[in-house]
Amino acid sequence: MTTTATEPRPASRKRAASSDRVSVLYDIPGPKARTRNTVLTVLTVVLVLFAAYWMVTKLDEKNQLNADLWTPFLRADVWVNLILPGLVNTLSAALVAAVIAVPFGFVFGIGRLSEHAWIRRSAGAVVEFFRAIPLLIMIFAVMFGGSAVFGLTVTPFTAVVVGLVLYNGSVLAEIVRAGILSIPRGQSEAALAIGLRRSQVMRMILLPQAVTAMMPAIVAQLVVLLKDTALGFIVAFEDLLNAGARVLPSNFNNIIPAVIVIAIIYIIINVMVGAVATWLEKRSRRSRKSIVQPIARPDLPTAVEGGVGTPIP
């Protein structure tokens, strides 16, 4: 006689899966470990509060907390004429550079995995060359080399964008290569065994999985790209840092408050970029899980093993 076990409710299944994930990742802390973690957390909070208090005290001693140094940020003309135009230039340079650097990274990252030696070596030479040169030197080379060697008039915006694309695109190429190599080799071999071409294997099997695995690293590099736009300060690029560290202090003599406000703006932007990337990563993982869900066979009885229905032969 064949019997069928009752399938647990979804909530129970989620709790069981959650407890399994926790026990696999690390041992559940005991009483001593929980006490130690609590003590370390309290000490960390106390140290952070002490550091913040010490910083505020030092700023007050140097008269950097005076109201007249902070009131310029309450004026609309300061934001409209200085900070917001600098922010727009920063975001514009970062957006243009990111739109070009990401395809650059994918093309050269995949090129480094090519079966053709001349493609693989050429892509590797480009990536290693631009990854080894400091970004500031590349910005200088584009800015002044373009006019000195080719007779071109290069704007600071162009110099910053080209430098960001070459450097960050090379780093992204290594991220792409590592992400593709992280996919188990058996998947490629199985796809080739059923008759898929290597280009189809890359497009249909490897890249969709690698993108999800690479997403945190790609976003981290895009955050670095956004912050690297501040290096345009050295070629008089009118970005957010230029407005906060050069123009504002020259008018109001408030360099410390200006730098603090500009740093807060950078933090807010980077946190927003990270939040968007986290949402994209979760959505990508959910879409992958929905694709690989097993098809139910109502004609077969099932037994429950760890909350997952398994056909009984």
C-alpha positions in Angstrom: 0.0 0.0 0.0 1.3 3.4 -0.9 1.1 6.2 1.6 1.5 10.0 1.1 2.9 12.2 3.8 1.3 15.5 4.4 3.2 18.5 3.0 4.1 21.2 5.7 2.7 24.6 5.4 4.8 27.3 3.5 5.5 29.1 6.8 7.0 26.0 8.4 9.0 25.3 5.3 10.4 28.8 5.3 11.4 28.5 9.0 13.0 25.1 8.4 15.0 26.4 5.3 16.0 29.5 7.3 17.3 27.4 10.2 19.2 25.1 7.8 20.9 28.1 6.2 22.0 29.5 9.6 23.3 26.2 10.8 25.3 25.7 7.5 26.9 29.2 7.5 28.1 29.1 11.1 27.6 27.5 14.5 24.8 28.9 16.6 26.5 31.0 19.3 26.1 29.7 22.9 25.6 31.8 26.0 29.3 32.8 26.3 29.5 33.8 22.7 26.3 35.8 22.9 27.7 37.6 26.0 31.0 38.3 24.3 29.3 39.6 21.2 27.1 41.9 23.3 30.1 43.2 25.2 32.0 43.9 21.9 29.0 45.6 20.4 28.6 47.9 23.5 32.4 48.7 23.4 32.2 49.5 19.7 29.3 51.9 20.2 31.1 53.6 23.1 34.2 54.0 21.0 32.3 55.5 18.1 30.4 57.9 20.4 33.7 58.9 22.0 35.3 59.5 18.6 32.4 61.6 17.5 32.5 63.6 20.8 36.2 64.2 20.4 35.8 65.3 16.8 33.0 67.8 17.7 35.1 69.1 20.6 38.1 69.7 18.4 36.0 71.5 15.8 34.5 73.7 18.5 37.9 74.6 19.8 38.9 75.7 16.3 35.7 77.7 16.0 34.5 75.5 13.1 31.1 75.1 14.6 30.3 78.8 14.5 26.9 79.5 12.9 28.3 82.0 10.4 30.4 79.2 8.8 27.3 76.9 8.3 24.7 79.5 7.4 25.9 79.7 3.7 24.4 76.2 3.3 21.0 77.6 4.2 21.1 80.0 1.3 19.4 79.0 -1.9 21.9 80.8 -4.2 24.7 78.7 -2.8 22.9 75.5 -3.8 21.6 76.7 -7.1 24.8 78.4 -8.3 27.6 76.2 -6.7 26.6 72.9 -5.2 23.9 71.6 -7.5 25.8 72.4 -10.7 28.8 70.6 -9.3 26.6 67.7 -8.3 25.1 67.6 -11.9 28.6 67.5 -13.4 29.8 64.8 -11.0 26.7 62.6 -11.8 27.0 63.3 -15.5 30.6 62.2 -15.7 30.0 59.1 -13.5 26.9 58.1 -15.6 28.6 58.6 -19.0 31.8 56.7 -17.8 29.7 53.9 -16.3 27.6 53.4 -19.4 30.8 53.0 -21.4 33.0 51.2 -18.8 30.5 48.4 -18.2 30.4 47.2 -21.9 34.2 47.8 -22.1 34.6 45.5 -19.1 32.3 42.8 -20.6 34.0 42.9 -24.0 37.5 42.7 -22.7 36.6 40.3 -19.9 35.1 37.8 -22.3 37.9 38.5 -24.7 40.4 37.3 -22.1 38.6 33.9 -22.1 38.6 33.6 -25.9 40.0 30.4 -27.5 41.8 32.5 -30.1 45.3 33.4 -28.7 45.5 36.7 -30.5 42.2 37.9 -29.0 43.0 36.6 -25.6 46.5 38.1 -25.5 45.4 41.5 -27.0 42.6 41.8 -24.5 44.9 40.9 -21.6 47.5 43.4 -22.7 44.9 46.2 -22.8 43.4 45.3 -19.5 46.8 44.9 -17.7 48.2 48.2 -19.2 45.3 50.5 -18.2 44.8 48.7 -14.9 48.4 49.3 -13.9 48.4 53.1 -14.7 47.2 55.4 -11.9 43.9 57.1 -12.8 45.3 60.5 -12.2 48.1 60.0 -14.7 45.6 58.9 -17.3 43.5 62.0 -16.7 46.6 64.1 -17.2 47.7 62.2 -20.3 44.3 62.7 -21.9 44.0 66.3 -20.9 47.4 67.5 -22.0 48.6 64.7 -24.3 45.6 65.2 -26.6 46.5 68.8 -27.3 50.3 68.3 -27.3 50.4 65.2 -29.5 47.2 65.4 -31.7 46.4 69.1 -31.5 43.0 68.4 -30.0 41.2 70.6 -27.5 40.2 68.3 -24.7 37.8 69.6 -22.0 38.2 68.6 -18.4 34.9 66.6 -18.7 36.3 64.5 -21.5 39.6 63.9 -19.8 37.8 62.7 -16.6 35.4 60.4 -18.5 38.1 58.8 -20.7 40.3 58.2 -17.7 37.5 56.7 -15.7 36.4 54.5 -18.6 39.9 53.1 -19.3 40.8 52.4 -15.6 37.5 51.2 -14.3 36.6 49.3 -17.5 39.9 47.4 -17.1 39.0 46.5 -13.5 35.5 45.5 -14.5 37.0 43.2 -17.2 38.8 41.3 -14.4 35.6 41.1 -12.4 33.7 39.7 -15.5 36.4 37.2 -16.2 36.4 36.0 -12.5 32.6 35.8 -12.5 32.5 33.7 -15.6 35.2 31.4 -14.3 33.3 30.9 -11.0 30.5 29.0 -12.9 31.1 25.2 -12.6 32.8 23.9 -15.7 30.4 21.0 -16.0 27.6 23.4 -17.2 29.7 24.5 -20.2 30.6 20.9 -21.0 27.0 19.8 -20.8 25.9 22.6 -23.0 28.5 21.8 -25.6 27.6 18.1 -25.4 24.0 18.9 -26.5 25.2 20.8 -29.5 25.4 24.5 -28.4 28.1 26.6 -29.9 30.6 28.3 -27.5 29.0 31.7 -28.2 25.6 30.3 -27.3 27.0 28.8 -24.1 28.5 32.1 -23.1 25.3 34.1 -23.9 22.7 31.6 -22.6 24.4 29.7 -19.8 27.4 31.5 -18.4 26.6 35.2 -18.5 23.1 35.1 -16.9 24.5 33.3 -13.9 27.8 35.2 -13.8 26.0 38.6 -13.8 24.1 37.7 -10.6 27.4 36.5 -8.9 29.2 39.6 -10.1 26.6 42.2 -9.2 28.1 43.1 -5.7 31.6 43.5 -7.2 30.3 45.5 -10.2 28.4 47.9 -8.0 31.3 48.3 -5.6 33.5 49.3 -8.6 30.8 51.7 -9.9 30.8 53.4 -6.5 34.6 53.7 -6.8 34.0 55.2 -10.2 31.7 57.8 -8.8 34.1 58.8 -6.1 37.0 58.9 -8.6 35.3 61.8 -10.4 36.7 63.9 -7.6 40.1 63.5 -9.2 38.9 65.9 -11.9 39.6 68.5 -9.3 43.2 68.5 -10.4 42.3 69.5 -14.0 39.8 72.2 -12.9 36.8 70.0 -13.6 33.8 71.8 -12.1 32.5 68.9 -10.0 31.0 68.6 -6.5 34.4 68.5 -4.8 35.6 71.6 -6.8 32.6 73.5 -5.6 33.0 72.4 -2.0 36.7 72.6 -1.5 37.7 75.5 -3.8 34.8 77.8 -4.6 32.9 77.8 -1.3 35.9 78.2 1.0 37.3 81.0 -1.2 34.0 82.9 -0.7 33.1 82.1 2.9 36.3 80.8 4.4 34.6 77.6 5.7 36.6 74.8 4.3 35.9 72.3 7.1 32.1 72.7 7.0 32.1 72.7 3.2 34.1 69.4 3.1 31.7 67.8 5.7 28.7 68.8 3.7 30.2 67.6 0.4 31.2 64.3 2.1 27.6 63.8 3.4 26.3 64.3 -0.2 28.7 61.7 -1.5 27.7 59.2 1.2 24.0 59.7 0.4 24.6 59.1 -3.3 26.7 56.0 -2.8 24.2 54.6 -0.3 21.4 55.1 -2.9 23.5 53.4 -5.6 24.1 50.5 -3.3 20.4 50.2 -2.4 19.5 50.1 -6.1 22.1 47.4 -6.8 20.9 45.3 -3.8 17.4 45.5 -5.2 18.6 44.4 -8.7 20.6 41.5 -7.3 17.6 40.2 -5.2 15.3 40.5 -8.2 17.8 38.6 -10.4 18.1 35.9 -7.9 14.3 35.6 -7.6 13.9 35.4 -11.4 16.5 32.6 -11.5 14.8 30.6 -8.8 11.5 30.9 -10.6 13.0 29.5 -13.7 14.5 26.4 -12.1 11.4 25.4 -10.0 10.6 21.7 -10.5 7.5 20.8 -12.3 4.9 19.2 -10.1 3.7 15.7 -11.0 0.2 15.2 -9.5 0.0 11.7 -10.8 2.9 10.6 -8.5 2.7 10.4 -4.7 5.2 12.4 -2.8 7.1 12.1 0.5 8.4 15.0 2.4 12.1 15.2 3.0 13.3 18.4 4.6 10.2 20.2 3.4 10.6 19.4 -0.3 8.3 17.0 -2.1 10.1 14.1 -3.6 8.5 11.6 -6.0 8.2 8.1 -4.6 9.1 5.4 -7.1 
